[in-house]
Amino acid sequence: MTPDLFVRISALYARPGVAERCLLLQDEFGLDVSLALSAALDGWMGRAWTAADLTRLRADGWDERARVVQALRRARQLAKPLAATDTGMAALRRKILQDELQAERLAVDWLAGRLGPPADDETGSAATAAANLRLVAGEALPQALLEPILAALRG
């Protein structure tokens, strides 16, 4: 049995260099990291996404789910300077982080339900992973910025 999508995303995110690159892409270019890593992993499993697939996911409610995660992330970021000197605010910030992770888990679980189960073994389709990631990231984002994510899939 393969691990669920959230577990697979978390494992990919934990590989060297991936978290840092994802945060840069999220903060500087507005990349939806959960969607991008889902697309890359799905491609690695040999399933190609199309523009129509992405449009359908967004029309079915992905963007709304992503906005909930973003709102919680923003609240956590706003609380950061206050948490440095206020123990109550520090506790609230930790709670917001838990809620943010739960919202992200719910969104990814919803996404996995729309994608269907992955193949039982990894086919190592680097080209499909790259194409899926490019689809989600958009053509304006330089390919070199995506390379650490793709390298982590390969390695």
GUTOR-452399 format. One record per atom (N, C-alpha, C, CB): z, x, y. Coordinates in steps of 0.1 Angstrom, whole numbers, padded with zeros to 4 digits, always signed. Glycine has a CB too. Layout:
N
ZXY;...
This chain:
155
+0000+0008-0012;+0000+0000+0000;+0000+0009+0012;+0012-0010+0000;-0008+0006+0022;-0009+0013+0034;+0001+0009+0044;-0023+0013+0040;+0006+0018+0052;+0016+0014+0063;+0009+0005+0073;+0022+0026+0070;+0018-0003+0079;+0012-0012+0089;+0007-0005+0101;+0023-0023+0094;-0001-0012+0109;-0008-0006+0121;+0002+0001+0131;-0016-0016+0128;+0013-0006+0133;+0023+0000+0143;+0028+0013+0138;+0034-0010+0145;+0031+0014+0125;+0036+0026+0119;+0025+0037+0120;+0040+0024+0104;+0013+0034+0117;+0002+0043+0118;+0000+0048+0132;-0011+0037+0113;+0001+0039+0142;-0001+0043+0156;+0011+0052+0160;-0001+0030+0165;+0023+0049+0156;+0034+0057+0159;+0033+0071+0153;+0047+0051+0154;+0028+0072+0141;+0026+0085+0135;+0015+0093+0142;+0022+0083+0120;+0005+0087+0146;-0006+0094+0154;+0000+0098+0167;-0018+0085+0155;+0007+0090+0174;+0012+0093+0187;+0022+0105+0186;+0020+0080+0193;+0029+0106+0175;+0039+0117+0173;+0032+0130+0170;+0048+0113+0162;+0020+0131+0167;+0013+0144+0164;+0012+0152+0177;-0001+0141+0158;+0013+0165+0175;+0013+0174+0187;+0002+0172+0196;+0012+0189+0182;+0006+0170+0209;-0004+0169+0220;-0009+0154+0223;-0016+0177+0217;-0006+0145+0213;-0012+0132+0215;-0004+0124+0225;-0012+0125+0201;+0009+0124+0224;+0017+0116+0234;+0015+0120+0248;+0032+0118+0230;+0014+0134+0250;+0012+0139+0264;-0002+0134+0269;+0013+0154+0264;-0012+0135+0260;-0025+0131+0265;-0026+0116+0267;-0036+0135+0254;-0020+0108+0258;-0020+0094+0260;-0013+0090+0273;-0013+0087+0248;-0002+0096+0276;+0005+0093+0288;-0003+0096+0301;+0019+0100+0289;-0010+0107+0300;-0019+0111+0311;-0030+0101+0312;-0025+0125+0308;-0036+0097+0301;-0047+0087+0301;-0042+0074+0306;-0054+0086+0288;-0030+0070+0302;-0025+0057+0307;-0022+0058+0322;-0012+0054+0299;-0015+0068+0326;-0010+0069+0340;-0022+0071+0350;+0000+0079+0341;-0031+0080+0346;-0041+0084+0355;-0054+0076+0354;-0045+0098+0353;-0057+0070+0343;-0069+0063+0341;-0068+0049+0336;-0078+0070+0330;-0055+0044+0334;-0053+0030+0330;-0056+0027+0316;-0060+0021+0339;-0057+0037+0307;-0060+0035+0293;-0049+0027+0286;-0062+0048+0286;-0054+0017+0279;-0044+0009+0271;-0042+0017+0258;-0050-0006+0268;-0031+0024+0257;-0029+0033+0246;-0028+0026+0232;-0016+0041+0248;-0021+0015+0232;-0020+0008+0219;-0034+0004+0214;-0011-0004+0220;-0042-0001+0223;-0056-0006+0219;-0064+0006+0215;-0062-0014+0230;-0063+0017+0223;-0071+0029+0220;-0068+0035+0207;-0070+0039+0232;-0055+0037+0204;-0051+0043+0192;-0054+0034+0180;-0036+0046+0192;-0053+0020+0182;-0057+0011+0171;-0072+0013+0168;-0054-0003+0176;-0080+0014+0179;-0095+0015+0177;-0098+0028+0170;-0102+0014+0191;-0091+0039+0174;-0094+0052+0168;-0090+0052+0153;-0087+0063+0175;-0078+0046+0150;-0074+0045+0136;-0083+0037+0128;-0060+0040+0135;-0087+0025+0133;-0096+0016+0126;-0109+0023+0123;-0098+0003+0134;-0114+0031+0133;-0127+0038+0131;-0125+0049+0120;-0131+0045+0144;-0113+0056+0120;-0110+0066+0110;-0111+0060+0096;-0097+0072+0113;-0107+0047+0096;-0108+0040+0083;-0122+0035+0080;-0098+0028+0083;-0131+0038+0089;-0145+0034+0086;-0150+0021+0092;-0147+0034+0072;-0141+0014+0100;-0145+0002+0106;-0149+0004+0120;-0134-0009+0105;-0162+0001+0123;-0167+0002+0137;-0164-0010+0145;-0183+0005+0137;-0160-0008+0157;-0158-0019+0167;-0171-0020+0175;-0146-0017+0176;-0173-0033+0180;-0184-0035+0189;-0179-0040+0202;-0194-0045+0182;-0187-0040+0212;-0183-0046+0225;-0179-0061+0223;-0195-0045+0235;-0186-0068+0214;-0183-0082+0211;-0169-0083+0205;-0193-0088+0202;-0165-0074+0196;-0152-0074+0190;-0141-0072+0201;-0150-0063+0180;-0143-0062+0210;-0134-0060+0221;-0133-0072+0230;-0138-0047+0228;-0144-0078+0233;-0144-0090+0242;-0136-0101+0235;-0158-0094+0245;-0138-0103+0223;-0131-0114+0215;-0116-0111+0215;-0137-0114+0201;-0112-0099+0212;-0098-0096+0212;-0092-0098+0226;-0096-0081+0209;-0099-0095+0236;-0093-0097+0250;-0093-0112+0253;-0102-0090+0260;-0103-0119+0249;-0104-0134+0252;-0093-0141+0244;-0118-0139+0248;-0090-0136+0232;-0080-0142+0224;-0065-0140+0228;-0082-0138+0209;-0064-0130+0238;-0050-0128+0243;-0045-0114+0243;-0041-0137+0235;-0053-0104+0239;-0048-0091+0240;-0043-0087+0254;-0058-0081+0235;-0051-0090+0264;-0048-0085+0277;-0034-0091+0282;-0059-0089+0287;-0031-0103+0278;-0019-0109+0282;-0007-0102+0275;-0018-0124+0279;-0009-0099+0262;+0002-0092+0255;+0004-0078+0261;-0002-0091+0240;-0007-0071+0265;-0006-0058+0271;+0001-0059+0284;-0020-0052+0272;-0002-0069+0292;+0005-0070+0305;+0020-0072+0303;-0001-0082+0313;+0025-0079+0293;+0039-0080+0291;+0045-0066+0288;+0042-0089+0278;+0038-0058+0280;+0043-0044+0277;+0043-0036+0290;+0034-0037+0267;+0032-0038+0298;+0031-0030+0311;+0042-0034+0320;+0018-0032+0317;+0046-0047+0321;+0056-0052+0330;+0070-0046+0326;+0057-0067+0330;+0073-0046+0313;+0085-0040+0309;+0085-0025+0311;+0087-0043+0294;+0074-0018+0309;+0073-0004+0312;+0076-0001+0327;+0059+0002+0308;+0070-0009+0335;+0072-0008+0350;+0086-0010+0353;+0063-0018+0357;+0093-0020+0348;+0107-0022+0351;+0116-0010+0346;+0112-0035+0343;+0112-0005+0335;+0120+0007+0330;+0118+0019+0339;+0115+0011+0316;+0106+0021+0344;+0103+0032+0353;+0110+0030+0367;+0088+0033+0356;+0111+0017+0371;+0118+0014+0384;+0133+0017+0383;+0115+0000+0388;+0138+0015+0371;+0153+0017+0369;+0156+0031+0367;+0157+0009+0357;+0147+0040+0364;+0150+0054+0361;+0158+0061+0372;+0137+0061+0359;+0154+0060+0385;+0163+0068+0394;+0177+0062+0396;+0156+0068+0408;+0178+0049+0394;+0191+0042+0396;+0200+0046+0384;+0189+0027+0397;+0194+0047+0372;+0201+0050+0360;+0207+0064+0360;+0192+0049+0348;+0202+0073+0368;+0208+0086+0369;+0222+0087+0374;+0199+0095+0378;+0226+0077+0382;+0239+0077+0388;+0247+0064+0385;+0238+0078+0403;+0241+0054+0378;+0247+0041+0376;+0247+0038+0361;+0240+0030+0384;+0259+0039+0354;+0259+0037+0340;+0255+0023+0336;+0274+0039+0335;+0257+0013+0344;+0252+0000+0341;+0237-0001+0341;+0258-0011+0350;+0231+0006+0351;+0217+0006+0352;+0211+0014+0340;+0212+0012+0365;+0218+0025+0336;+0213+0033+0325;+0213+0024+0312;+0222+0045+0323;+0223+0016+0310;+0224+0008+0298;+0213-0003+0299;+0238+0000+0297;+0210-0008+0311;+0199-0018+0312;+0186-0011+0309;+0199-0024+0327;+0184+0001+0314;+0172+0008+0312;+0169+0010+0297;+0172+0022+0319;+0180+0013+0289;+0179+0015+0275;+0175+0002+0268;+0192+0020+0269;+0181-0009+0273;+0177-0023+0268;+0163-0026+0271;+0187-0033+0274;+0158-0023+0283;+0144-0025+0286;+0135-0017+0277;+0142-0022+0301;+0139-0005+0274;+0130+0003+0265;+0129-0004+0251;+0136+0017+0264;+0141-0009+0246;+0140-0016+0234;+0131-0028+0234;+0155-0020+0229;+0132-0036+0245;+0124-0047+0247;+0109-0043+0248;+0128-0055+0259;+0106-0032+0255;+0093-0027+0257;+0087-0024+0243;+0092-0015+0266;+0094-0017+0235;+0090-0013+0222;+0087-0025+0213;+0100-0004+0215;+0096-0035+0214;+0095-0048+0207;+0082-0055+0211;+0107-0057+0208;+0080-0056+0224;+0068-0062+0229;+0055-0055+0224;+0068-0063+0244;+0056-0042+0224;+0044-0034+0219;+0042-0036+0204;+0047-0019+0222;+0053-0037+0197;+0052-0040+0182;+0046-0054+0180;+0066-0039+0176;+0050-0064+0187;+0045-0077+0186;+0030-0077+0189;+0052-0087+0195;+0026-0070+0200;+0012-0070+0204;+0004-0063+0193;+0010-0063+0217;+0008-0052+0188;+0001-0045+0178;+0000-0053+0165;+0007-0031+0175;+0011-0060+0161;+0011-0068+0149;+0001-0079+0151;+0025-0074+0147;+0000-0085+0163;-0010-0095+0166;-0024-0090+0164;-0008-0101+0180;-0026-0078+0170;-0039-0071+0169;-0043-0069+0154;-0039-0058+0176;-0033-0064+0146;-0036-0061+0132;-0040-0074+0125;-0023-0055+0125;-0034-0085+0129;-0038-0098+0123;-0052-0102+0126;-0028-0109+0127;-0057-0098+0138;-0071-0101+0142;-0081-0091+0135;-0072-0100+0157;-0076-0079+0132;-0085-0069+0126;-0086-0071+0111;-0080-0055+0130;-0076-0076+0105;-0076-0077+0090;-0071-0064+0085;-0090-0079+0085;-0069-0063+0071;-0063-0052+0065;-0072-0040+0065;-0059-0055+0051;-0067-0028+0067;-0075-0016+0066;-0079-0013+0052;-0068-0004+0072;-0088-0004+0050;-0092+0001+0037;-0080+0008+0031;-0104+0010+0037;-0080+0009+0017;-0068+0015+0011;-0068+0030+0012;-0069+0012-0004;-0079+0037+0016;-0078+0051+0018;-0086+0055+0030;-0083+0059+0005;-0082+0066+0036;-0089+0071+0048;-0103+0077+0044;-0080+0081+0056;-0113+0073+0051;-0126+0078+0048;-0129+0090+0056;-0136+0067+0050;-0121+0093+0066;-0123+0104+0075;-0136+0103+0084;-0125+0116+0066;-0138+0090+0088;-0149+0088+0097;-0147+0092+0111;-0154+0073+0096;-0147+0105+0114;-0145+0109+0128;-0154+0104+0138;-0145+0125+0128;-0167+0102+0134;-0177+0097+0143;-0174+0082+0147;-0191+0098+0137;-0170+0074+0137;-0166+0060+0140;-0154+0060+0148;-0165+0053+0127;-0144+0068+0145;-0132+0068+0153;-0135+0072+0168;-0122+0079+0148;-0144+0082+0170;-0147+0086+0183;-0155+0075+0191;-0156+0099+0183;-0164+0068+0184;-0171+0057+0190;-0162+0046+0194;-0182+0052+0180;-0152+0042+0185;-0143+0031+0188;-0134+0035+0200;-0134+0028+0176;-0130+0048+0200;-0121+0052+0211;-0129+0052+0224;-0116+0066+0208;-0141+0056+0224;-0150+0056+0236;-0152+0042+0241;-0164+0063+0232;-0154+0032+0231;-0156+0018+0235;-0144+0013+0243;-0158+0010+0222;-0132+0016+0238;-0120+0011+0245;-0118+0019+0258;-0108+0012+0236;-0120+0032+0258;-0117+0040+0269;-0127+0038+0281;-0117+0055+0266;-0139+0035+0277;-0150+0033+0287;-0158+0046+0289;-0144+0029+0300;-0170+0044+0293;-0179+0056+0294;-0175+0065+0306;-0193+0051+0296;-0168+0060+0316;-0165+0068+0327;-0154+0079+0324;-0160+0059+0339;-0147+0077+0314;-0136+0087+0310;-0143+0098+0303;-0126+0080+0301;-0141+0111+0307;-0147+0122+0301;-0143+0124+0286;-0144+0135+0308;-0152+0126+0278;-0149+0127+0263;-0139+0138+0260;-0162+0131+0256;-0139+0149+0268;-0130+0160+0266;-0115+0155+0267;-0132+0171+0276;-0113+0145+0275;-0099+0140+0276;-0094+0133+0264;-0098+0131+0289;-0104+0128+0256;-0101+0120+0244;-0099+0130+0232;-0111+0110+0241;-0104+0142+0233;-0104+0151+0222;-0091+0154+0215;-0110+0164+0226;-0080+0155+0222;-0067+0157+0214;-0064+0146+0205;-0056+0159+0224;-0067+0134+0208;-0065+0122+0200;-0073+0124+0187;-0067+0109+0207;-0086+0126+0189;-0095+0128+0178;-0091+0140+0169;-0110+0129+0183;-0087+0151+0175;-0083+0162+0168;-0071+0159+0159;-0080+0174+0177;-0062+0151+0164;-0050+0147+0156;-0054+0139+0144;-0040+0140+0165;-0064+0131+0146;-0069+0123+0134;-0074+0132+0124;-0079+0112+0139;-0082+0142+0128;-0088+0151+0118;-0078+0160+0112;-0099+0159+0125;-0068+0164+0119;-0059+0174+0114;-0047+0168+0108;-0055+0183+0125;
